[in-house]
Amino acid sequence: MIPITEFEQTALEKLLDAECLFIGNRFDGAVYMAGYALEIAFKVRLCKENGLTEFPESDEEFKAHDLYHWKKHFSVKLVKQCSVYTKIKEEYQNEWSSVQD
């Protein structure tokens, strides 16, 4: 298991990586890294909302916490499980449409 605080730090580091890539005009890499940071951030959020203090690592740990379906890849399904989904959808409708596409 990975402590949530460590996982949050990883998300911030990936976001900084995305910013560096963006500044260096490496746009494809920046978008990829920003998406990775978002994936981690949403997984952290879901763990917190489910009362977990650590992020499961193995398949068995995921299945035990009923989190297995969002282990491998970021998706709209992952975002919809977070309590902030409605707020994101309402406040950032245009941006959210781009993300979904």
C-alpha atoms as a printed R data frame, in Angstrom:
    type eleno elety resid chain resno       x      y       z
1   ATOM     1    CA   MET     A     1   0.000  0.000   0.000
2   ATOM     2    CA   ILE     A     2   1.145  3.541  -0.767
3   ATOM     3    CA   PRO     A     3   0.351  6.249   1.815
4   ATOM     4    CA   ILE     A     4  -2.074  8.794   0.326
5   ATOM     5    CA   THR     A     5   0.255 11.678   1.225
6   ATOM     6    CA   GLU     A     6   3.002 10.068  -0.853
7   ATOM     7    CA   PHE     A     7   0.591  9.486  -3.729
8   ATOM     8    CA   GLU     A     8  -0.544 13.147  -3.555
9   ATOM     9    CA   GLN     A     9   3.090 14.247  -3.744
10  ATOM    10    CA   THR     A    10   3.539 12.100  -6.844
11  ATOM    11    CA   ALA     A    11   0.600 13.884  -8.505
12  ATOM    12    CA   LEU     A    12   2.169 17.269  -7.769
13  ATOM    13    CA   GLU     A    13   5.522 16.137  -9.143
14  ATOM    14    CA   LYS     A    14   3.886 14.912 -12.362
15  ATOM    15    CA   LEU     A    15   2.108 18.251 -12.707
16  ATOM    16    CA   LEU     A    16   5.453 20.054 -12.360
17  ATOM    17    CA   ASP     A    17   6.891 17.705 -14.982
18  ATOM    18    CA   ALA     A    18   4.004 18.656 -17.277
19  ATOM    19    CA   GLU     A    19   4.710 22.338 -16.709
20  ATOM    20    CA   CYS     A    20   8.395 21.890 -17.580
21  ATOM    21    CA   LEU     A    21   7.484 20.035 -20.749
22  ATOM    22    CA   PHE     A    22   4.999 22.767 -21.673
23  ATOM    23    CA   ILE     A    23   7.573 25.518 -21.121
24  ATOM    24    CA   GLY     A    24   9.975 23.551 -23.329
25  ATOM    25    CA   ASN     A    25   7.370 23.421 -26.124
26  ATOM    26    CA   ARG     A    26   7.011 19.654 -25.661
27  ATOM    27    CA   PHE     A    27   3.228 19.838 -25.853
28  ATOM    28    CA   ASP     A    28   2.396 16.184 -26.453
29  ATOM    29    CA   GLY     A    29   4.485 15.175 -23.460
30  ATOM    30    CA   ALA     A    30   2.974 17.975 -21.376
31  ATOM    31    CA   VAL     A    31  -0.570 16.832 -22.112
32  ATOM    32    CA   TYR     A    32   0.321 13.225 -21.360
33  ATOM    33    CA   MET     A    33   1.995 14.112 -18.061
34  ATOM    34    CA   ALA     A    34  -0.857 16.424 -17.024
35  ATOM    35    CA   GLY     A    35  -3.309 13.595 -17.681
36  ATOM    36    CA   TYR     A    36  -1.186 11.290 -15.559
37  ATOM    37    CA   ALA     A    37  -1.209 13.859 -12.731
38  ATOM    38    CA   LEU     A    38  -5.005 14.106 -12.988
39  ATOM    39    CA   GLU     A    39  -5.388 10.348 -12.902
40  ATOM    40    CA   ILE     A    40  -3.387 10.136  -9.695
41  ATOM    41    CA   ALA     A    41  -5.247 13.090  -8.158
42  ATOM    42    CA   PHE     A    42  -8.634 11.508  -8.864
43  ATOM    43    CA   LYS     A    43  -7.493  8.187  -7.430
44  ATOM    44    CA   VAL     A    44  -6.305  9.978  -4.285
45  ATOM    45    CA   ARG     A    45  -9.692 11.700  -4.067
46  ATOM    46    CA   LEU     A    46 -11.534  8.398  -4.420
47  ATOM    47    CA   CYS     A    47  -9.398  6.794  -1.730
48  ATOM    48    CA   LYS     A    48 -10.171  9.660   0.633
49  ATOM    49    CA   GLU     A    49 -13.880  9.496  -0.163
50  ATOM    50    CA   ASN     A    50 -13.805  5.768   0.567
51  ATOM    51    CA   GLY     A    51 -12.017  6.258   3.887
52  ATOM    52    CA   LEU     A    52  -8.684  4.810   2.761
53  ATOM    53    CA   THR     A    53  -5.406  6.251   4.041
54  ATOM    54    CA   GLU     A    54  -3.306  4.201   1.648
55  ATOM    55    CA   PHE     A    55  -3.549  3.459  -2.047
56  ATOM    56    CA   PRO     A    56  -3.752 -0.277  -2.849
57  ATOM    57    CA   GLU     A    57  -0.925 -1.691  -4.966
58  ATOM    58    CA   SER     A    58  -1.744 -5.303  -5.692
59  ATOM    59    CA   ASP     A    59  -4.733 -6.765  -7.503
60  ATOM    60    CA   GLU     A    60  -5.853 -8.435  -4.282
61  ATOM    61    CA   GLU     A    61  -5.752 -5.157  -2.329
62  ATOM    62    CA   PHE     A    62  -7.785 -3.449  -5.058
63  ATOM    63    CA   LYS     A    63 -10.393 -6.188  -5.123
64  ATOM    64    CA   ALA     A    64 -10.640 -6.094  -1.329
65  ATOM    65    CA   HIS     A    65 -11.510 -2.399  -1.463
66  ATOM    66    CA   ASP     A    66 -13.734 -2.671  -4.565
67  ATOM    67    CA   LEU     A    67 -11.425 -0.294  -6.441
68  ATOM    68    CA   TYR     A    68 -10.200 -2.738  -9.057
69  ATOM    69    CA   HIS     A    69 -12.194 -1.245 -11.923
70  ATOM    70    CA   TRP     A    70 -10.227  2.018 -11.820
71  ATOM    71    CA   LYS     A    71  -6.789  0.570 -11.224
72  ATOM    72    CA   LYS     A    72  -5.285  0.568 -14.678
73  ATOM    73    CA   HIS     A    73  -6.400  3.601 -16.642
74  ATOM    74    CA   PHE     A    74  -7.882  7.027 -16.149
75  ATOM    75    CA   SER     A    75 -11.370  7.303 -17.566
76  ATOM    76    CA   VAL     A    76 -14.535  9.323 -17.373
77  ATOM    77    CA   LYS     A    77 -15.910  6.481 -15.248
78  ATOM    78    CA   LEU     A    78 -13.191  7.192 -12.667
79  ATOM    79    CA   VAL     A    79 -14.081 10.885 -12.547
80  ATOM    80    CA   LYS     A    80 -17.795 10.194 -12.253
81  ATOM    81    CA   GLN     A    81 -17.143  8.247  -9.055
82  ATOM    82    CA   CYS     A    82 -15.720 11.329  -7.342
83  ATOM    83    CA   SER     A    83 -18.013 13.653  -5.438
84  ATOM    84    CA   VAL     A    84 -16.571 16.634  -7.344
85  ATOM    85    CA   TYR     A    85 -17.882 15.346 -10.696
86  ATOM    86    CA   THR     A    86 -21.065 17.456 -10.676
87  ATOM    87    CA   LYS     A    87 -19.116 20.587  -9.798
88  ATOM    88    CA   ILE     A    88 -16.565 19.952 -12.548
89  ATOM    89    CA   LYS     A    89 -19.293 19.285 -15.088
90  ATOM    90    CA   GLU     A    90 -21.272 22.408 -14.179
91  ATOM    91    CA   GLU     A    91 -18.450 24.927 -13.686
92  ATOM    92    CA   TYR     A    92 -16.167 23.752 -16.479
93  ATOM    93    CA   GLN     A    93 -18.649 22.478 -19.053
94  ATOM    94    CA   ASN     A    94 -16.632 23.481 -22.150
95  ATOM    95    CA   GLU     A    95 -13.349 22.191 -20.744
96  ATOM    96    CA   TRP     A    96 -14.972 18.968 -19.563
97  ATOM    97    CA   SER     A    97 -16.381 18.345 -23.034
98  ATOM    98    CA   SER     A    98 -12.827 18.569 -24.409
99  ATOM    99    CA   VAL     A    99 -11.526 16.136 -21.782
100 ATOM   100    CA   GLN     A   100 -14.245 13.605 -22.587
101 ATOM   101    CA   ASP     A   101 -13.470 13.845 -26.310
